[in-house]
Amino acid sequence: MKKILLFIMALLTGCAIAPHTQIPVAMYDFGLQSPTDASSASVISDQPQLRVSLLVAEATAPIGLNSQTIQYRLAYHNPTQTHNYANSRWAAAPTALLTQKIRSRITAVTNNGVISAGDGVRADYTLRLELEEFSQVFNTTEQSHAVVRLRASLVERGTRTLLAQRSFSMEQVAPTANATGAVHALAVASDKLTRELIDWLAAKLEEEKKAVKRD
């Protein structure tokens, strides 16, 4: 009896210390080029040129979006609750990925360059970004779409005057009902939103330029 008890204890101990098989975590970012166009050059050629120096501040977001988790919502069940994919992650927080995308695209259409806060260089204007939503929304168990919402504020650096502010919202159908589909749809939606943001920015800077000339 004693030997049997010792055997059972040894077996249980072995189970406790045996290594568990871990599923590798898949890491994602926005890729190397625009997901909606054949080449980056075709995107840039369609965008208006910005003839100012612009500081693009790091995007801010609620705590829930300041992580590398890929989030989704079940609109058919409880749309107010967010869920995270267990074995898929962003390579960086969505705020960082989106800031990088916007800076890169604006740099390509700005003669005087884009400045970050760490450069220590004075800029004419500041673009502030607030990410409000960045998730995959399931309408049914098999159908979903990406939702990206962002608020942008254009500030005149010298006077710290808010010149313009606008909320942007973009949706994109996800090709598959999983993390891979979410990443693809969110990348495409982010790209479309960035193009819309630059068009708005160019229009507001042109309005400001004309206003300064009138004064």
Wavefront OBJ file of the C-alpha trace (Angstrom):
o trace
v 0.000 0.000 0.000
v 2.818 2.341 0.893
v 4.539 1.606 -2.417
v 1.334 2.349 -4.309
v 0.953 5.704 -2.545
v 4.566 6.609 -3.338
v 4.014 5.688 -6.995
v 0.892 7.866 -7.224
v 2.697 10.800 -5.600
v 5.614 10.453 -8.000
v 3.222 10.318 -10.952
v 1.380 13.451 -9.829
v 4.650 15.286 -9.237
v 5.865 14.356 -12.685
v 2.680 15.689 -14.249
v 3.037 18.942 -12.348
v 6.579 19.606 -13.522
v 6.234 18.293 -17.080
v 6.600 21.066 -19.657
v 3.398 22.263 -21.297
v 3.212 22.629 -25.044
v 2.939 26.330 -25.862
v 1.304 27.627 -29.017
v 3.602 30.200 -30.656
v 2.285 33.775 -30.732
v 1.909 35.295 -34.214
v 3.181 38.884 -34.500
v 1.716 41.362 -36.997
v 2.297 44.890 -38.273
v 1.035 46.912 -41.268
v 3.492 45.395 -43.732
v 6.041 47.019 -46.009
v 3.768 49.065 -48.262
v 0.256 50.343 -48.716
v -2.164 47.390 -48.682
v -4.703 49.174 -50.900
v -2.449 50.287 -53.770
v -0.131 48.575 -56.208
v 2.783 50.764 -55.119
v 3.557 53.495 -52.599
v 4.468 55.843 -55.446
v 0.928 55.764 -56.842
v -0.441 56.713 -53.412
v 1.978 59.598 -52.958
v 1.372 61.009 -56.441
v -2.337 61.356 -55.696
v -1.807 63.244 -52.435
v -1.531 67.050 -52.144
v 1.892 68.490 -51.212
v 2.228 70.096 -47.772
v 4.659 73.041 -47.830
v 5.139 73.438 -44.084
v 7.149 71.875 -41.283
v 4.926 69.673 -39.184
v 5.395 67.983 -35.833
v 3.369 64.766 -35.745
v 2.928 63.915 -32.074
v 2.680 60.343 -30.868
v -0.923 59.203 -31.002
v -2.692 58.767 -27.679
v -5.456 56.305 -26.830
v -7.483 54.878 -23.936
v -5.659 52.309 -21.793
v -7.310 49.407 -23.592
v -5.687 50.399 -26.906
v -2.240 51.009 -25.446
v -1.232 47.367 -25.726
v -0.238 44.882 -28.407
v -3.453 42.879 -28.210
v -5.609 42.455 -31.316
v -9.128 43.304 -30.201
v -12.533 42.257 -31.472
v -16.168 42.815 -30.521
v -19.224 40.572 -30.893
v -21.897 42.985 -32.087
v -24.496 40.203 -32.180
v -23.883 39.325 -28.527
v -22.501 42.238 -26.482
v -20.998 45.096 -28.544
v -19.827 46.967 -25.441
v -17.387 44.204 -24.472
v -13.966 43.814 -26.078
v -12.096 40.519 -26.500
v -8.478 39.745 -27.362
v -7.055 37.064 -29.640
v -5.061 34.695 -27.438
v -2.215 33.762 -29.795
v -1.906 36.844 -32.023
v -0.327 40.201 -31.221
v 0.611 43.474 -32.850
v 4.370 44.038 -33.103
v 3.738 47.349 -31.305
v 0.722 49.118 -29.838
v -1.776 50.327 -32.487
v -0.985 53.947 -31.527
v 2.672 53.410 -32.436
v 1.881 51.599 -35.696
v -0.607 54.251 -36.791
v 1.704 57.129 -35.846
v 4.490 55.555 -37.878
v 2.207 55.100 -40.898
v 0.928 58.687 -40.770
v 4.411 60.158 -40.304
v 5.781 58.116 -43.172
v 2.980 59.141 -45.530
v 3.121 62.835 -44.554
v 6.913 62.851 -44.931
v 6.488 61.777 -48.541
v 4.220 64.744 -49.334
v 5.857 67.458 -47.183
v 8.646 69.621 -48.566
v 9.899 70.838 -45.194
v 9.744 67.468 -43.502
v 8.004 65.864 -40.563
v 9.395 66.387 -37.086
v 8.989 64.229 -33.989
v 9.062 65.524 -30.427
v 12.563 64.124 -29.845
v 14.152 65.991 -32.759
v 14.455 69.276 -30.865
v 13.552 71.225 -34.023
v 10.933 73.946 -34.211
v 7.960 73.225 -36.462
v 5.272 75.481 -37.900
v 2.382 73.266 -36.843
v 1.603 70.291 -34.603
v -0.686 67.438 -35.566
v -2.159 65.681 -32.539
v -3.786 62.273 -32.906
v -6.214 60.494 -30.574
v -7.068 56.891 -31.448
v -10.595 56.093 -30.261
v -11.323 52.673 -31.799
v -9.189 50.005 -33.428
v -10.945 46.675 -33.507
v -12.609 43.938 -35.519
v -16.408 43.842 -35.156
v -18.318 40.614 -35.753
v -21.856 41.085 -37.057
v -22.267 37.294 -37.108
v -19.940 34.432 -36.258
v -18.611 34.471 -39.842
v -18.932 38.098 -40.969
v -16.838 40.922 -39.561
v -15.283 44.281 -40.402
v -12.542 46.507 -39.039
v -13.313 49.835 -37.398
v -10.707 52.593 -37.003
v -11.688 55.906 -35.411
v -9.280 58.778 -34.917
v -9.542 62.423 -33.866
v -6.979 64.820 -35.341
v -6.154 68.321 -34.109
v -4.073 70.865 -36.030
v -2.322 73.365 -33.752
v -0.300 76.462 -34.673
v 2.979 76.052 -32.773
v 3.802 79.710 -32.188
v 0.514 80.711 -30.564
v -0.661 77.208 -29.550
v -3.938 78.011 -31.291
v -6.219 75.157 -32.292
v -6.784 75.761 -36.001
v -8.910 72.753 -36.865
v -10.150 69.489 -35.447
v -11.929 66.548 -37.022
v -12.934 62.983 -36.219
v -12.231 60.322 -38.833
v -13.905 56.927 -39.056
v -13.121 54.136 -41.475
v -14.508 50.610 -41.875
v -13.243 47.704 -43.942
v -14.708 44.220 -44.447
v -12.446 41.486 -43.047
v -11.668 38.682 -45.543
v -11.635 35.997 -42.829
v -13.216 35.618 -39.395
v -9.961 35.384 -37.457
v -6.913 37.398 -36.359
v -5.366 37.325 -39.828
v -8.540 38.813 -41.274
v -8.588 41.437 -38.536
v -4.997 42.496 -39.257
v -5.617 42.777 -43.003
v -8.816 44.795 -42.582
v -7.337 47.098 -39.929
v -4.277 47.757 -42.103
v -6.437 48.627 -45.119
v -8.761 50.832 -43.031
v -5.748 52.622 -41.504
v -4.326 53.284 -44.950
v -7.597 54.749 -46.235
v -7.977 56.868 -43.102
v -4.419 58.188 -43.503
v -5.129 59.323 -47.054
v -8.314 61.071 -45.913
v -6.419 62.691 -43.036
v -3.762 64.122 -45.386
v -6.408 65.528 -47.747
v -8.069 67.251 -44.788
v -4.740 68.499 -43.472
v -3.764 69.962 -46.848
v -7.106 71.780 -47.124
v -6.828 73.279 -43.625
v -3.224 74.403 -44.162
v -4.227 76.051 -47.440
v -7.063 77.874 -45.655
v -4.627 79.045 -42.981
v -2.153 80.238 -45.621
v -4.856 82.336 -47.307
v -6.008 83.747 -43.972
v -2.458 84.854 -43.119
v -2.117 86.593 -46.491
v -5.376 88.497 -45.956
v -4.135 89.704 -42.566
l 1 2 3 4 5 6 7 8 9 10 11 12 13 14 15 16 17 18 19 20 21 22 23 24 25 26 27 28 29 30 31 32 33 34 35 36 37 38 39 40 41 42 43 44 45 46 47 48 49 50 51 52 53 54 55 56 57 58 59 60 61 62 63 64 65 66 67 68 69 70 71 72 73 74 75 76 77 78 79 80 81 82 83 84 85 86 87 88 89 90 91 92 93 94 95 96 97 98 99 100 101 102 103 104 105 106 107 108 109 110 111 112 113 114 115 116 117 118 119 120 121 122 123 124 125 126 127 128 129 130 131 132 133 134 135 136 137 138 139 140 141 142 143 144 145 146 147 148 149 150 151 152 153 154 155 156 157 158 159 160 161 162 163 164 165 166 167 168 169 170 171 172 173 174 175 176 177 178 179 180 181 182 183 184 185 186 187 188 189 190 191 192 193 194 195 196 197 198 199 200 201 202 203 204 205 206 207 208 209 210 211 212 213 214 215
